[in-house]
């Protein structure tokens, strides 16, 4: 199967943002889809162990075109990062069934 180059955008943020970011991604930001899972770990804001749902974190992953990737990161940070814990990055990936992204 032939693969296609796209960007993988990964966002780690507070779970309180899940519905808002999901709406933004497929609405105004142009993503065709996303995956979300619960995560835990330790960083600048201390340990996030996900034992208490209101303080848990999620990881959102989006496969998309490069221009969409940068638009997603810029828009989410402008809208949410000042008031919520959030980190994001993008990497180049090769994906099967690339026509979906």
Residue pairs with C-beta under 8 A, 6 or more apart in sequence:
1 96
1 97
2 98
3 94
3 95
3 96
3 98
4 94
4 95
4 98
4 99
4 101
5 92
5 93
5 94
5 95
5 98
6 63
6 64
6 65
6 66
6 92
6 93
6 95
6 98
6 101
7 63
7 64
7 65
7 66
7 68
7 69
7 90
7 91
7 92
7 93
8 61
8 62
8 63
8 90
8 91
8 92
8 93
9 61
9 62
9 63
9 64
9 69
9 72
9 73
9 88
9 89
9 90
10 59
10 60
10 61
10 88
10 89
10 90
10 91
11 21
11 59
11 60
11 61
11 62
11 72
11 73
11 76
11 86
11 87
11 88
12 39
12 57
12 58
12 59
12 60
12 86
12 87
12 88
13 21
13 57
13 58
13 60
13 76
13 80
13 84
13 85
13 86
13 87
14 55
14 56
14 57
14 58
14 84
14 85
14 86
15 38
15 53
15 54
15 56
15 57
15 58
16 54
16 84
17 58
17 80
17 84
17 86
18 36
18 58
18 60
20 80
21 60
21 76
21 80
22 34
22 36
22 60
24 75
24 76
24 79
25 31
25 34
25 60
25 62
25 72
26 32
26 33
26 34
28 75
29 68
29 71
29 72
29 75
30 64
30 68
30 71
31 62
31 64
31 68
31 72
32 64
32 100
32 101
33 62
33 63
33 100
33 101
34 60
34 61
34 62
35 60
35 61
35 62
36 58
36 59
36 60
36 61
37 58
37 59
38 50
38 56
38 57
38 58
38 59
39 48
39 50
39 57
39 58
39 59
40 47
40 48
40 49
40 50
40 56
40 57
41 47
41 48
41 57
42 48
43 87
45 85
48 55
48 56
48 57
50 56
50 57
57 85
62 68
62 69
62 72
63 93
63 95
63 100
63 101
64 72
64 101
65 101
69 90
70 90
72 88
73 88
73 90
76 86
76 88
77 86
77 88
80 86
95 101
